Amino acid sequence: MRTGRGGARAGRPDHGGADGPVLGISAYYHDSAAALVAGGAPLAAAQEERFTRRRHDPGFPSHAVAYCLREAGLRLDELAAVAFYEDPALKFRRVLATWLATAPRGFPVFRRTFPQWAGWKRRALDEVRAHLRGLAPGRRLPPVVAHRHHASHAASAFFPSPYPSAAVLCVDGVGEWATTTLWHGRGTGLRPLAELRFPHSLGMLYSAFTYFCGFKVDSGEYKLMGLAPYGTPRYAPLIRQRLIDVKPDGSFRLDLSRFTFQYGRTMAGRAFEELFDGPRRTPEGPLTEREFDLAASVQQVTEEVVLRLARTALERTGERRLCLAGGVALNCVANGRILADGVCEEVWVQPAAGDAGGALGAALAEAHRRGAPRAHVGRGTDAMRGALLGPGYGDREIAEFLTRGGYPAVRLPERELVERVSAELARGRVVGWFQGRMEFGPRALGNRSILADPRDPAMQSTLNLKTKFRESFRPFAPAVLAEDAKDWFDLASESPYMLLTAQVAAARRRECGDAAEGVRGLDLLRVPRSTIPAVTHVDGSARVQTVTAGHNARFHALLTAFRDRTGCPVLVNTSFNVRGEPIVRDPGEAYACFMRTRIDLLVLGDFLLDKRDQPKWREEDDWRARIPVD
């Protein structure tokens, strides 16, 4: 493992020490986003896909930038700086070096992509400046600075965390060169300790199996994680022997002869076919025992590597708290493994751990470089505001939307609203729940959510096939009152951002016994697994969200009302969207999703809509045909 030099503060031009607001931007790969930081704390953040409706939109986040400035009441020329989430020139050197190292096999990709890299991509900061000038013509442009990709991830992990000091671990596919980095965060500083470099990448290993199992890279990894409990890790020894050499400290090397990502347009080819019993599964093709077992195997190896890296980070720093970011930090099973194994006392994961969160990390890194404080530390909370950093819509805007559309609705006081909705949920009805500001990151956390009763054994299938229009094996997450979580899940800490997996508590599980014998694959979905089967995965686990009144008062009130009515403080919480579509942002998108799916009730702020009362829904064309499969 390489020893790190420099870091979030190293090599940055000094544009003055003023503690002014900073705008962060991630763009030009996938999941572009903007975030605004003032006084060292996040004020606003959003992914561009929520505005353009193009999933994982990689373009310049013009809409997200405009939103952040509007939310903060700022003009572009009032910013102290704009921070970009990676170093384009260094990334270009890595891309060029990779092309040269893999010649001549990589020539077709080189020929196709080199013109972009020789042009605007290696000068991405100039591209950012040009877009910003277009947003505010004639106004002074603040300095635009670059922070390295993993420095942005590390900043997003540590600076908003509640800890005065912590070990920091960042793992992803690749930034410029780094694929894995260890850091020590203290106060408003981050010190790099060690790094692993491309092409040796745990994220690339996981994505190679995502691709080989027929899912889309950079968006289907969570499907592979969800598929893993259906299989047995029979390929894990082969992965350790032939694909990755892992050392006791978690450092590793890939056998590059087995992969194609470094020179081709795919992740894996014939060498994978020879190792893993035949050709890649075609997208949308049937899932077989092989895919179950491949998913289980790479998940097991990934957890082993992450666990060793976590131990090393903690040993190198002497800390007992760990912060995580990077795309691999979205693997909530691995995160839960760290906590369950007692490697450390506490874990905090950036809710937007992927590249979107790099925008926030770059802004935070620049803000703290300029002297901004971490004022939230010591107050018993993080700085993420429950990740509710996106656009919000008040009841006046919602009322105007309903009036324009002629959509029947009833407006209710909060107490009556949550009582009414909890009663409908207990009757088995599915609710679209649209409240306040939108979540930043990939998880719906109670403001752009579809909610349902977790006690219904048919609910998982109903939501997957008739509401979300997605694969039947996909699990759903439980939202649970934080004060009741330990009675329902074997969870040693709060999990406010749905990024930790834990077992359903023994008292809530019903043993399958002989009924499960001989049952394999997707048939396990029909086996009762707990008193909350709609949120219990086949291995008895659940991706838990703990809800407090401090983070989300109305969602907490709804869960409380449901508990008081049913004795169950848990609800199914899944994102308010359908497969292939970004999470809804505004009331119009929420209403369209409501009418297109098997959602029975829609709650927009204080307004309750029943589908049975709505006018007939008409569209000019087949909306399903417009949504790409992901």
Order of alpha helices (4+ residues) and beta strands (2+ residues): beta-beta-beta-beta-alpha-alpha-beta-alpha-alpha-alpha-beta-alpha-beta-beta-beta-alpha-alpha-alpha-beta-beta-alpha-alpha-beta-alpha-beta-alpha-alpha-beta-alpha-beta-beta-alpha-beta-alpha-beta-beta-alpha-beta-alpha-beta-beta
